[in-house]
Amino acid sequence: MELGRRELHILALERRSFSGPGAKERTIREELGLAPVRYYQLLNALLDDPRALAADPVTVNRLRRVRESRRSER
């Protein structure tokens, strides 16, 4: 089973860079119609999904490293 459109769009959004404060959150609302909190919940679940790793290993591995780094700082 492959990833759905929303999951692929989330990964694509994570590959982009954003200028200025709030630009990413605004894009999340406008393009996905999601609240940023919900977006990050979906993103975290997606990082643990083997289908996401198969679809975009570079992005998923980078985001996993960031997540682990933040967890170890706590």
N, C-alpha and C positions, 0 to 999 in steps of 0.2 A: 504494500500500500504506500502511495506517495503522499507528500505533503499537500495540503490544500492551498488555495490561492492566498488566504490570509496569512498562513505561516510563511509562504514564499515571499510575500510582501514585507513581512516583519524582517526576514533575513536581508532582503534588499535594502530596506531602510537602515539597517545596522551597518551596511557597507558604505553608506553615504556620510559625508561630513556636513556639519551645520555651523553657520556663522552666527554668533551672537547668542545671548541668553534667551531661552524660551523658544528658539527656532525649531528644535527637535520636537518639543511638546506640541507646538502649533501644527507641525507637519503630521504628527500622530493623530491629532484630532481631525484635521482636514482630510487626510488621505485614507485613514483607516476608520474614522468615526468612533474612536475609542478614547476613553479617559487615559491619561498617561499611567495611572496606577494599574489599570487593567492590562495595558500594553506590556508593562514590565512583568506582571504576573504571567502573561502568556509567553513572553520571551524567556523567562526563567524555566518554565516547563519545556519549552522548545529546546533549550540547551541540553536537556537530559534525554531528548528524543533521538534515537539512532538514525531515524530518517533524515533529521536535520543535519546531522553530521555527514551523512552520505551526500546530501544535496549541496552543502556548502561547508566543507571541512575547514577552510581557512578562517572564515568568519566565526564559526561555532567554536573552534579551538581558541581563537583570540578572546572571545567573550567568556569562555570558561576560565581562562587564565586570569582575566580581570575579576571575575566573580570570586575565584579562589583567593586572589590577592586581597580583596576587600574583606573576605571572611577571616583571613588570618590576621588582619589588622585589628579586629575586634577583641 
